[in-house]
Every structure is written in structure tokens, then in C-alpha cells.
Amino acid sequence: MALPPSDYTALLTELKEVRRAGLVRLRGRALPALEAAAEAATAPSARPPGAPIEVLLRCAVARLDAGTLRSAAEYTLGLAQGTRDWPASSRRARAAALYGVSVERFRKDQEVMVLGQVAEHIVRLAADTGAADAGPDAVDGGGLGSHRTVEVRTAGRTVGLTVHVHPVDLLRDVDVVVSPSNVFLALPEAYKSSIAASLRRAAAVHGVTGEVLSDPLPAELRRWAERHGTSGRAVRPGTVAATGAGALAAQGVRRIYHAAIAVPRAGTNDYDVLPADVTRAVSRALAVLAEEHDRHSPPLRSVCFPLLGSGRGGLPYGVSLAAVWAAVEAELARGARWDVHFVVRTPEAAAVVERLPAGIRPAHDRRPTG
């Protein structure tokens, strides 16, 4: 049985339930996503003894960087020695102490990151097994079996778009990834769950104990701002800053284009994103791709877009797609031969992209916030 990698959100929800209940109180609870993942992650003949969900959790946590992250996950989920019957409040307090923050701060920030990382590794475990079972003809790239091709007719020719349904940091062999940014080009902390935070985390270089040896994306963005005279001030919405990809280069990602589309609301943690700014940013990203095309060997050819502005920016999936596609289609109509990809995390978002051949209907579709 293959686990749909788009079940990340369901896995995260159920991991929160595991955190609250503890391992000794899971019997009889409905955890369908974790049960499906446990079934998908190992062939029946190779399943180790023990409760399937606990085995799955231990395997996923073992894949985390050794050190604070892994230890916090073990305490949070009751996997640390002697903690399986601890109350949730005690496990959370011990995990918060590892980061040296208050319990409330940990609950709002680091715990979200920790559980998100466990969910991502559960997806990878199921994906690795699925790819191995599928043999040499399995879907390429992230090995998730989640790559879909959408054929769209535009400018008198048929163009194939690749849709990836998995977290952005699982992308492989895509030259350029476009990452949403605020107009100050300030990256979120690496433990956050946004696209920009995921890319920052994946681009960082870690030591053998999990410590961060290099955090290249914010450093490169600061240098970009210095070169362009924008240090400490906002850039115009639609601006694109190009950086390297750090450790993501090992996955075949060579450049990250930071698209400034989010305008912070004064005095709040919210942002405003206008569809016109998304279109402007995508158009600029494609122009930068053309500028950089021949500066690399082999030349840059592929580019991947998330549904920009559809997270905290508040745009419905269809509105975001319409804004992105307006710029992409214009570029394709001028004869561009870029290999275009989209990356989404939910089946609802994938369904919106897959409606492209029938025409975009952006007005009132809904999507989960995040």
C-alpha cells in the first residue's frame, strides 16, 4: 500500500494527538494516516516486532539530526527512555528545556517545527519503500511517487507541467526554486513551517551532532541587499533576489529565487499579498532565469513555483495559480522553453493546478491556512 505524500497535514494532526495522549494511551484511537504510513513504510515480511505506529515514529525520529532536534522529538512523543507514560505537560516541559525557552514559547514555535520534521520523515520513509518496491521505472526526483504531469495547450503548442505533491525541501533535480519572501527579504527562523523556512533549513550545513555550521541563505540575501543598496529597507513588491541553494545542491537544486510578495501589516504578524505582485514576481523570476541561463554548466533549464501567497498571504489556491500562470503563460507564448514545475502540499492544491487544461476558476476556492 502506498502512502499519498499529500497526507502530510493529516500526519501532522495525528502526531499532535500522539503528543497529547502518549504512547500508552493510543490503543483504540483513530489514527488512519499514521496507520497507513506504518503499512506503507515497510513490506509485510520485513516489519519489525512492536506496535506499528510506535515503530514508525521511532524510525522517523531516528532520521532527525542528532542533538537537540532529535531529543526534543523523543521527549515530545514519549519515545525517550522512561517517558512513554509521562503526562503531555511533563514531556513538553522537558523538550522546552532542551531549547532553553519557556513552555509557551516552545508550544508555539519549536514544537510545531519538531512535529513537522517528524511528519516529513514519515512521508520520506513511506516514499523510500514505495520507490524501492516500484523498481527502476518508479517516478524520479523525490521518490515520492507524487509527480504528475499536466499538459496545457498554449501559444499553439502543448506544454507539460510537472506537479509535485510533497514538501518543498524534498524537491530534486530542479534547477531553480522560487521562494516567497516579505519585502524586507528577511527569512523566517529555520524552525518555522513555511516554504521559506523549509528551504532555509534544507540549505543549511549541519555538523555530525546537528549543529548548524553554515546558514547560507540569509547571508547571501544580506549581501544581495548590500550590492543593491537596499539594506534595512523594503524593496518594491515583485522584486526577486537570486541566491545559491546551499546544501540543497546535493539534491540537484542550484538556485533559489526569493520573490518579495508579502507586505507586513504594521503592528501585526500578518501580511498582505496582491495577485498583481505575484504576477510581477513570477515575471521577474523568469527574467532572472533567462539572465542566468548560460552562466551555469549545464545551463539552467527548470524552475519550480509554489502557489505564491497561498499560505499566510491569504490568497485562495486558484487566485494564486491564476497570478502565477499569467506570467508563465506570457513567457511560454513568447517561445520560452523552460521546464516548469509546481510544488504543493495538499491534494486540494494539486487539484487546482490540474484544472489548468480546463481553464482556471480562481474566484472562491478554499485552502487550509499555513
Wavefront OBJ file of the C-alpha trace (Angstrom):
o trace
v 0.000 0.000 0.000
v 1.456 3.381 -0.998
v 1.006 6.381 1.257
v -0.136 9.533 -0.584
v 2.604 12.045 0.291
v -0.009 14.786 0.277
v -1.213 13.302 3.617
v 1.401 15.446 5.415
v -1.296 17.623 7.018
v -3.200 14.584 8.303
v 0.022 13.101 9.675
v 0.843 16.329 11.485
v -2.652 16.438 13.013
v -2.331 12.869 14.242
v 1.172 13.461 15.631
v -0.335 16.201 17.780
v -2.839 13.644 19.036
v 0.004 11.241 19.867
v 1.743 14.045 21.756
v -1.358 14.732 23.814
v -2.243 11.091 24.530
v 1.163 9.489 24.930
v 2.171 6.086 23.609
v 0.456 4.119 26.375
v -2.947 5.607 25.541
v -3.038 5.130 21.768
v -4.996 1.874 21.728
v -8.439 2.410 20.230
v -7.691 5.899 18.881
v -8.418 6.610 15.218
v -5.084 7.426 13.570
v -5.687 6.452 9.923
v -2.859 8.475 8.386
v -0.235 7.068 10.755
v -1.626 3.554 10.300
v -1.433 3.918 6.519
v 2.103 5.292 6.797
v 3.163 2.403 9.024
v 1.784 -0.050 6.463
v 3.419 1.770 3.551
v 6.805 2.222 5.203
v 7.695 -1.473 5.365
v 6.904 -4.567 3.382
v 4.785 -7.041 5.407
v 7.612 -9.595 5.556
v 10.081 -7.004 6.846
v 8.013 -5.345 9.565
v 9.824 -5.374 12.905
v 8.021 -6.511 16.039
v 6.166 -3.959 18.126
v 3.213 -1.617 17.759
v 3.345 -0.434 14.101
v 2.811 3.253 14.876
v 5.477 3.309 17.603
v 7.937 1.563 15.298
v 7.150 4.102 12.576
v 7.677 7.020 14.962
v 10.992 5.653 16.201
v 12.226 5.149 12.632
v 11.205 8.687 11.635
v 12.754 10.302 14.724
v 15.965 8.333 14.179
v 16.322 10.146 10.868
v 16.367 13.573 12.515
v 19.655 15.357 13.108
v 21.271 14.032 16.270
v 21.184 16.561 19.080
v 18.511 18.948 20.281
v 16.052 18.290 17.445
v 16.037 14.525 17.848
v 15.980 14.687 21.659
v 13.100 17.165 21.630
v 11.128 14.882 19.317
v 11.781 11.900 21.606
v 10.501 13.759 24.666
v 7.582 15.334 22.822
v 6.268 11.976 21.627
v 7.242 9.930 24.691
v 9.940 7.972 22.886
v 12.746 8.897 25.286
v 13.663 6.194 27.776
v 11.202 6.168 30.679
v 8.828 8.818 29.280
v 6.183 6.785 27.464
v 3.742 7.148 30.385
v 4.634 10.748 31.278
v 1.813 13.298 31.019
v 1.938 15.555 27.980
v 2.731 18.611 30.104
v 5.850 16.992 31.588
v 7.120 15.838 28.193
v 6.560 19.306 26.735
v 8.377 20.959 29.654
v 11.406 18.683 29.223
v 11.526 19.369 25.464
v 11.242 23.132 26.067
v 14.176 22.945 28.490
v 16.337 21.456 25.739
v 15.860 24.659 23.724
v 16.152 26.911 26.766
v 12.764 28.524 26.162
v 9.510 28.767 28.094
v 6.886 26.060 27.702
v 4.561 28.530 25.969
v 7.244 29.653 23.531
v 8.095 26.034 22.781
v 4.419 25.180 22.199
v 4.004 27.961 19.662
v 7.305 27.654 17.828
v 9.752 24.791 18.323
v 7.096 22.132 18.901
v 5.491 22.970 15.560
v 8.866 22.609 13.878
v 9.701 19.349 15.674
v 6.416 17.644 14.782
v 6.623 18.982 11.239
v 10.058 17.414 10.822
v 8.787 14.065 12.114
v 5.854 14.211 9.676
v 8.211 14.929 6.778
v 10.391 11.947 7.647
v 7.342 9.707 7.893
v 6.465 10.755 4.344
v 10.029 10.004 3.273
v 10.012 6.581 4.925
v 6.875 5.592 3.022
v 8.256 7.155 -0.143
v 11.571 5.320 0.078
v 9.779 1.991 0.430
v 7.378 2.829 -2.385
v 10.209 3.813 -4.720
v 12.122 0.637 -3.899
v 9.055 -1.513 -4.499
v 8.361 0.243 -7.792
v 11.780 -0.608 -9.206
v 13.792 1.326 -11.797
v 10.698 2.670 -13.548
v 9.471 4.497 -10.436
v 8.812 8.197 -10.529
v 12.010 10.204 -10.405
v 13.072 13.102 -8.226
v 11.961 12.979 -4.599
v 10.986 9.323 -4.862
v 7.529 10.093 -3.532
v 5.515 8.704 -6.411
v 3.758 12.076 -6.383
v 4.884 13.684 -9.601
v 2.052 14.335 -12.014
v 2.199 15.778 -15.499
v -0.379 18.282 -16.651
v -0.491 19.056 -20.359
v -1.627 22.577 -21.194
v -2.245 23.973 -24.654
v -0.792 27.459 -25.037
v 0.549 29.553 -27.929
v -0.253 26.799 -30.406
v 1.744 24.096 -28.649
v 1.271 21.636 -25.821
v 3.368 22.230 -22.725
v 3.881 19.649 -19.989
v 3.922 20.949 -16.416
v 5.165 18.775 -13.557
v 3.182 18.922 -10.305
v 4.937 17.770 -7.121
v 2.703 16.949 -4.155
v 5.097 16.978 -1.206
v 7.094 19.388 0.996
v 9.280 21.795 -0.944
v 12.540 20.580 0.616
v 12.031 17.142 -0.962
v 12.446 18.553 -4.464
v 15.229 17.009 -6.508
v 16.841 17.866 -9.825
v 15.011 21.165 -10.329
v 17.448 23.950 -11.187
v 15.592 26.879 -9.632
v 13.060 27.016 -6.799
v 11.068 30.219 -6.302
v 10.563 31.013 -2.618
v 8.062 33.576 -1.278
v 9.543 36.372 0.799
v 8.478 39.557 2.507
v 9.542 42.872 1.015
v 12.381 43.181 3.537
v 13.844 39.911 2.197
v 14.008 38.721 5.812
v 13.868 34.953 6.133
v 11.790 33.299 8.874
v 13.536 31.309 11.583
v 14.554 27.851 10.388
v 12.208 26.079 12.820
v 9.094 27.612 11.245
v 6.885 25.601 8.879
v 6.686 27.943 5.874
v 8.193 27.323 2.444
v 10.922 29.898 3.032
v 11.796 28.369 6.424
v 11.861 24.855 4.967
v 14.255 25.951 2.228
v 16.467 27.796 4.714
v 16.621 24.679 6.886
v 17.357 22.383 3.960
v 20.041 24.714 2.581
v 21.942 24.868 5.870
v 25.021 22.747 6.507
v 24.942 20.725 9.734
v 27.666 19.059 11.743
v 27.650 15.468 12.920
v 25.818 16.419 16.140
v 23.220 18.541 14.375
v 24.752 21.954 14.991
v 24.413 24.494 12.173
v 27.816 25.035 10.577
v 26.582 27.314 7.814
v 23.297 29.151 7.209
v 23.925 30.457 3.693
v 20.569 31.850 2.551
v 20.227 34.802 4.971
v 23.915 35.606 4.497
v 23.534 35.678 0.714
v 20.393 37.796 0.946
v 22.233 40.331 3.111
v 24.987 40.537 0.512
v 22.388 40.947 -2.239
v 20.782 43.831 -0.332
v 24.176 45.480 0.172
v 25.008 45.236 -3.529
v 21.676 46.775 -4.498
v 21.613 49.451 -1.811
v 18.502 48.122 -0.066
v 19.937 47.119 3.322
v 17.452 47.806 6.088
v 14.600 48.931 3.867
v 11.811 47.336 1.904
v 12.158 46.533 -1.769
v 9.364 47.013 -4.272
v 6.851 44.139 -4.293
v 7.695 41.828 -7.177
v 11.453 42.139 -6.673
v 13.417 38.882 -6.976
v 16.737 38.208 -5.250
v 18.713 35.227 -6.554
v 20.943 33.175 -4.256
v 22.668 29.836 -4.251
v 20.981 26.771 -2.819
v 23.472 25.755 -0.127
v 23.177 22.104 0.878
v 20.218 21.670 -1.488
v 22.789 21.454 -4.268
v 23.224 17.817 -3.234
v 19.613 17.286 -4.342
v 20.159 18.940 -7.712
v 18.683 22.326 -6.721
v 21.085 25.005 -7.924
v 19.433 28.374 -7.321
v 16.757 29.860 -5.083
v 14.887 32.955 -6.263
v 13.427 34.878 -3.332
v 10.266 36.627 -4.560
v 9.264 39.660 -2.487
v 5.471 39.486 -2.463
v 4.409 39.839 1.190
v 3.938 43.306 2.673
v 3.879 43.199 6.504
v 0.967 44.887 8.245
v 2.279 47.345 10.806
v 1.848 46.168 14.384
v 0.772 42.629 13.471
v 2.248 39.295 12.406
v 0.155 39.289 9.223
v 0.944 40.075 5.603
v -0.860 41.432 2.587
v -0.235 39.809 -0.796
v -1.681 41.214 -4.015
v -2.147 38.914 -7.035
v -0.610 41.594 -9.255
v 2.581 41.469 -7.167
v 2.680 37.685 -7.530
v 2.447 38.006 -11.306
v 5.142 40.680 -11.292
v 7.426 38.494 -9.168
v 6.961 35.425 -11.392
v 7.656 37.503 -14.482
v 10.808 38.848 -12.855
v 11.883 35.355 -11.746
v 11.634 34.125 -15.321
v 13.636 37.147 -16.497
v 16.362 36.371 -13.946
v 16.311 32.756 -15.114
v 16.935 33.955 -18.670
v 19.781 36.184 -17.464
v 21.441 33.368 -15.518
v 20.695 30.597 -18.001
v 24.131 30.441 -19.626
v 26.138 31.341 -16.538
v 25.872 27.791 -15.266
v 27.031 24.469 -16.640
v 24.864 22.815 -17.662
v 22.624 25.803 -18.343
v 19.669 26.401 -16.049
v 16.526 24.952 -17.559
v 13.901 24.054 -14.946
v 12.026 26.236 -12.469
v 9.571 25.336 -9.724
v 6.838 27.561 -8.280
v 4.786 27.093 -5.124
v 1.342 28.677 -5.099
v 2.771 32.013 -4.018
v 0.791 33.886 -1.399
v -1.497 30.963 -0.576
v -0.108 30.447 2.926
v -0.100 33.328 5.389
v -0.609 35.672 2.458
v -4.234 34.506 2.408
v -4.751 34.031 -1.330
v -7.051 31.142 -2.317
v -5.256 28.482 -4.319
v -6.975 29.415 -7.563
v -6.198 33.121 -7.180
v -2.538 32.339 -6.592
v -2.389 29.942 -9.538
v -4.046 32.470 -11.847
v -1.488 35.094 -10.813
v 1.463 32.723 -11.318
v 0.139 31.297 -14.568
v -0.453 34.732 -16.105
v 3.295 35.373 -16.105
v 4.291 31.802 -17.008
v 1.874 31.641 -19.932
v 3.064 35.005 -21.254
v 6.646 33.748 -21.190
v 5.727 30.477 -22.911
v 3.780 32.406 -25.541
v 6.984 34.288 -26.379
v 8.613 30.956 -27.182
v 10.389 30.201 -23.904
v 11.261 26.535 -23.439
v 11.579 26.382 -19.665
v 10.733 23.170 -17.844
v 8.016 24.418 -15.452
v 7.156 22.712 -12.163
v 4.686 23.410 -9.353
v 5.110 22.179 -5.780
v 2.106 21.883 -3.451
v 1.434 20.040 -0.208
v -2.244 19.149 -0.369
v -4.439 17.222 -2.807
v -6.775 20.241 -2.901
v -3.974 22.462 -4.210
v -2.887 19.783 -6.692
v -6.441 19.537 -7.998
v -6.476 23.275 -8.666
v -3.261 23.067 -10.696
v -4.562 20.029 -12.571
v -7.576 22.056 -13.713
v -5.318 24.258 -15.817
v -6.164 22.471 -19.097
v -9.847 23.231 -18.443
v -9.156 26.847 -17.524
v -8.534 28.490 -14.158
v -11.505 29.244 -11.947
v -9.887 31.234 -9.158
v -12.703 33.140 -7.514
v -13.754 31.249 -4.398
v -11.786 28.073 -3.926
v -10.696 27.468 -0.397
v -7.486 26.138 1.094
v -6.142 25.407 4.547
v -4.109 28.203 6.065
v -0.484 27.708 6.911
l 1 2 3 4 5 6 7 8 9 10 11 12 13 14 15 16 17 18 19 20 21 22 23 24 25 26 27 28 29 30 31 32 33 34 35 36 37 38 39 40 41 42 43 44 45 46 47 48 49 50 51 52 53 54 55 56 57 58 59 60 61 62 63 64 65 66 67 68 69 70 71 72 73 74 75 76 77 78 79 80 81 82 83 84 85 86 87 88 89 90 91 92 93 94 95 96 97 98 99 100 101 102 103 104 105 106 107 108 109 110 111 112 113 114 115 116 117 118 119 120 121 122 123 124 125 126 127 128 129 130 131 132 133 134 135 136 137 138 139 140 141 142 143 144 145 146 147 148 149 150 151 152 153 154 155 156 157 158 159 160 161 162 163 164 165 166 167 168 169 170 171 172 173 174 175 176 177 178 179 180 181 182 183 184 185 186 187 188 189 190 191 192 193 194 195 196 197 198 199 200 201 202 203 204 205 206 207 208 209 210 211 212 213 214 215 216 217 218 219 220 221 222 223 224 225 226 227 228 229 230 231 232 233 234 235 236 237 238 239 240 241 242 243 244 245 246 247 248 249 250 251 252 253 254 255 256 257 258 259 260 261 262 263 264 265 266 267 268 269 270 271 272 273 274 275 276 277 278 279 280 281 282 283 284 285 286 287 288 289 290 291 292 293 294 295 296 297 298 299 300 301 302 303 304 305 306 307 308 309 310 311 312 313 314 315 316 317 318 319 320 321 322 323 324 325 326 327 328 329 330 331 332 333 334 335 336 337 338 339 340 341 342 343 344 345 346 347 348 349 350 351 352 353 354 355 356 357 358 359 360 361 362 363 364 365 366 367 368 369 370
